[in-house]
Amino acid sequence: MPNIKIERINHAILEEVSLILMREVKNQDLKFVTVTDTETTSDLSYSKIYYTVMDKNQDLIQKELEKASPFIRTKLAEKINIRHTPELRFIYDNSISYGEHMDKLLKEVKEKDSK
């Protein structure tokens, strides 16, 4: 069972990283990134930031997020009050594209059944 404190920290990190990407990062490509989830270790050493991006090169966005990670972490430390700001690891969340793929497959099956 997840710790309630960690859940609150995850939620705060999700909100603040989203705002930092939208308002404070100068790279225009990163303004299209949507943070979908966060997972922080119980010792606050790492936080996985799951993200998705539409209509952009995912590999380029990953590299840009890795470059911007120290800046984002610094801004995050200014905004949330925890004893240790975790190191940020950005991970592409492919659940939306996977869901779209599954939807397409289901439509194809439905079309075949109706013939």
C-alpha positions in Angstrom: 0.0 0.0 0.0 1.5 3.3 -1.1 2.4 5.8 1.6 0.0 8.8 1.8 2.8 11.2 2.2 4.5 9.9 -1.0 1.2 10.2 -2.8 0.9 13.8 -1.9 4.5 14.5 -2.9 3.8 12.7 -6.2 0.8 14.9 -6.8 2.7 18.1 -5.9 5.6 17.1 -8.2 3.1 16.4 -11.1 1.4 19.7 -10.8 4.6 21.8 -10.3 6.6 20.1 -13.1 3.6 20.6 -15.4 3.6 24.3 -14.6 7.3 24.7 -14.9 7.3 23.1 -18.3 4.4 25.3 -19.4 5.6 28.6 -17.9 9.3 28.7 -17.1 11.2 26.5 -19.6 12.4 28.5 -22.6 12.5 25.6 -25.0 9.2 25.9 -27.0 9.2 22.1 -27.8 8.8 21.3 -24.1 5.7 23.4 -23.8 3.8 20.6 -25.6 4.8 18.0 -23.0 2.0 16.7 -20.8 2.9 15.1 -17.5 0.7 12.1 -16.9 2.1 10.5 -13.7 4.9 10.6 -11.2 6.5 7.9 -9.0 8.8 9.0 -6.2 10.9 6.6 -4.2 10.2 6.5 -0.4 13.6 8.1 0.4 13.0 10.9 -2.1 16.1 10.1 -4.1 14.4 9.7 -7.5 11.2 10.7 -9.1 10.0 9.1 -12.4 8.1 11.7 -14.4 5.9 10.0 -17.0 5.0 12.3 -19.9 3.4 12.2 -23.3 3.7 14.6 -26.2 1.5 14.9 -29.3 2.8 15.7 -32.8 6.4 16.0 -31.9 9.5 13.8 -32.2 9.6 11.8 -29.0 13.3 11.2 -29.1 14.1 14.9 -29.4 11.7 15.7 -26.6 13.4 13.0 -24.4 16.8 14.6 -25.0 15.6 18.1 -24.3 13.9 17.0 -21.1 17.1 15.4 -19.9 19.0 18.6 -20.7 16.4 20.7 -18.9 16.2 18.3 -15.9 18.6 20.2 -13.6 16.7 23.5 -14.3 13.4 21.8 -13.6 14.7 20.3 -10.4 16.0 23.6 -9.2 12.6 25.3 -9.9 10.8 22.4 -8.2 12.9 22.8 -5.1 11.8 26.4 -4.9 8.1 25.5 -5.2 7.6 22.5 -2.9 8.8 22.2 0.6 10.4 18.8 1.1 13.6 17.8 2.8 15.3 16.5 -0.4 14.2 17.3 -3.9 14.5 14.1 -5.9 16.5 13.6 -9.0 14.1 13.7 -12.0 13.9 10.9 -14.6 11.7 11.5 -17.5 10.0 8.5 -19.0 7.8 8.5 -22.1 4.3 7.3 -21.3 3.1 5.3 -24.4 -0.3 4.4 -22.9 -2.2 7.0 -25.0 -0.6 5.8 -28.3 -1.2 2.2 -27.1 -4.8 3.0 -26.4 -5.2 4.6 -29.9 -3.7 1.6 -31.5 -6.0 -0.8 -29.6 -9.0 1.4 -30.6 -8.0 1.2 -34.2 -7.7 -2.6 -34.0 -11.1 -2.9 -32.4 -12.6 -0.8 -35.1 -11.0 -3.0 -37.8 -12.4 -6.1 -36.1 -15.9 -4.5 -35.8 -15.8 -3.6 -39.5 -14.8 -7.2 -40.5 -17.7 -8.6 -38.3 -20.2 -6.3 -39.9 -19.3 -7.5 -43.4 
